[in-house]
Amino acid sequence: MDYRLKKEKDFNKVFKSGKRLFSSRLTLIYLEEKTLKVGYAVGKKHGTSVKRNRIKRILRESFRSFTPCLRQNFFFVFIPKLSEDYSFHDIKKDMEYLFKKGKFFIEQD
């Protein structure tokens, strides 16, 4: 299933009306909506397109591992903070922290 947030108007809606959560490596902006969608905002300050695309691949793969256990009614936008290196393990750990902080996981009985 494709969960990507693609339209500029959807990104603008999240940036304008969304709530923010922060971790050491990521900022999460979220907005309650009808479906689950996710976008990644990696600015040019992060380096060349090769480096930015690598960061987005890491973010996408980290998010993919959480999709089955997330509530399905949010738009998410992840913004990575500037760092020397971006590891899958660290990003995934921060993503899990943000999802727990925002109570986005489906309640288990």
Secondary structure in CASP SS format (residue, H / E / C, confidence):
PFRMAT SS
TARGET T0000
AUTHOR 0000-0000-0000
METHOD secondary structure of the structure
MODEL  1
M C 1.00
D C 1.00
Y C 1.00
R E 1.00
L C 1.00
K C 1.00
K C 1.00
E H 1.00
K H 1.00
D H 1.00
F H 1.00
N H 1.00
K H 1.00
V H 1.00
F H 1.00
K H 1.00
S H 1.00
G C 1.00
K E 1.00
R E 1.00
L E 1.00
F E 1.00
S C 1.00
S C 1.00
R C 1.00
L E 1.00
T E 1.00
L E 1.00
I E 1.00
Y E 1.00
L E 1.00
E E 1.00
E C 1.00
K C 1.00
T C 1.00
L C 1.00
K E 1.00
V E 1.00
G E 1.00
Y E 1.00
A C 1.00
V C 1.00
G C 1.00
K H 1.00
K H 1.00
H H 1.00
G C 1.00
T C 1.00
S H 1.00
V H 1.00
K H 1.00
R H 1.00
N H 1.00
R H 1.00
I H 1.00
K H 1.00
R H 1.00
I H 1.00
L H 1.00
R H 1.00
E H 1.00
S H 1.00
F H 1.00
R H 1.00
S H 1.00
F H 1.00
T H 1.00
P H 1.00
C H 1.00
L E 1.00
R C 1.00
Q C 1.00
N C 1.00
F E 1.00
F E 1.00
F E 1.00
V E 1.00
F E 1.00
I E 1.00
P E 1.00
K C 1.00
L C 1.00
S C 1.00
E C 1.00
D C 1.00
Y C 1.00
S C 1.00
F H 1.00
H H 1.00
D H 1.00
I H 1.00
K H 1.00
K H 1.00
D H 1.00
M H 1.00
E H 1.00
Y H 1.00
L H 1.00
F H 1.00
K H 1.00
K H 1.00
G C 1.00
K C 1.00
F C 1.00
F E 1.00
I C 1.00
E C 1.00
Q C 1.00
D C 1.00
END
